[in-house]
Amino acid sequence: MRRLRHPVAWKVSGSPRRTMERGKRTMRLDKFLQVTRLVKRRTLANRLCDAGRVWRNGHPARASARVAVGDVLRLDYGTRVVEMQVIAVPEGPAVAGQAGPWVEVLSTRRSSPPGDGA
């Protein structure tokens, strides 16, 4: 029988994960974008982050970055750039027809396609 060196060191508890940052509820950026329906799929949110098209508080954001109330997000969808402020972090998936006010749009602008010269 093979023994593990540290069998308890990486054991994860069965309770739901509720990470708090300075008393605020937080959520991973890729999950936040998918749950709030800013992007259709979480894998798409990951790709946007990896491509450098998502910014959080003025810095390029990774998919694993934590989003909290008050953060300013900027998403570059390719044809448009949307800047928004997080006003609430959902506790679970949004139900169709009951999308809460998770973000407040600060600005929207059209982005020029690459090679346009503008």
Beta strands, then each sheet from edge to edge (+ up, - down):
strand 1: 20-21
strand 2: 24-25
strand 3: 27-28
strand 4: 54-56
strand 5: 59-60
strand 6: 66-67
strand 7: 72-76
strand 8: 80-86
strand 9: 103-110
sheet 1: 1+ 2-
sheet 2: 3+ 6-
sheet 3: 5+ 4- 7+ 8- 9+
end
